[in-house]
């Protein structure tokens, strides 16, 4: 895709931050939201550039990206109270 190596390193750092946010119970919502964006980018790059099967993996990376995307959507749904609480705090501070 023409972003090596910095694109891979930058994406990895963002994924690490998202994972840390998903592990901490009080920040699951903040991690799931960018997780959806990252996985949407991964899915789009597989469909538009790389191909579903990448380097003979049988489509495993593509399926994992879809799985993480769905899990992040589920986390957003489950932790909707965190979103409401966060928005109320922001509204009070403004």
N, C-alpha and C positions, 0 to 999 in steps of 0.2 A: 504493500500500500504506500510505500515511500516515506514511512515515518520512523524507520529503524535508525538507531536504537532508542532515540529519545521518546518517541511515541509509546513504545512498549514500557519504558521505565516510568514515564508519567502516568500512564494508565494503571500500572501496577501500584504506584503510590496512592492514587485515588481509590483503587480497590481496597488497599490496606486500611485507609481511613474509613471507608464505608463499612468494612468488616468490623472494625473496632466499634463503630457506632451501633452496629447490629447486635454486638455481643452485650453491650451495656443496656440493661432493661429500660432505663429512663430516656435513652436516645434512639430507640428502635425506629421510631418514625423518621427521625433525621437521617438515619442510615438507609432506610428502605426507599426513600424518595430519590436520592441520587443513584441508588442501586438500579432502579428501574431505568434511569437514563443511560447508565453504562451498559446495561444488558440490551437495551433497545439499539444502541450503537453497535454492539457486538452482533446482534441478530441482523441488522441492516447490512453490516459489512460482509457477513456470511452470504446473505442473499444477493447482494449487488456486486461484490468484488471478489471475495475469496472463493466462494462456492460452499455448498453445504458440507461436502466432504473435503477436508483440508489435510493435505499430506498423508493420505491414506488412513485417517482416523475413523473412517466409517460414519462420519457425522456426529461423533461423540461431543466435540466442543460445541457444536450448534445446539444439540439437545441439552447440554448443560446450561448454555446461555438461556434457553427457553425456560428451563426448570428454575433457574435463579430469578428470572423475570417474574414468573408466576408466584414464587415464594415471596418476593418483595411486594407484589400486589396483595397477597394474603396478609402480610405483616402490616401494610398500610390500613387494610380493613380492620384488622384486629386491634390495632393501636390508634384508632381514630380519636380516642379521648386525649391522647398526647397532642394531637394536632390542635384540638379545640383549646386545650390548656395553653399551648404555646402561642396560639393566636390571641388569646385573652391577655397573656402577659405582654405581648407586643403592643396590643391596643392600649393597655393601661400605661405603658411607658411612653407612649406618644402623646 
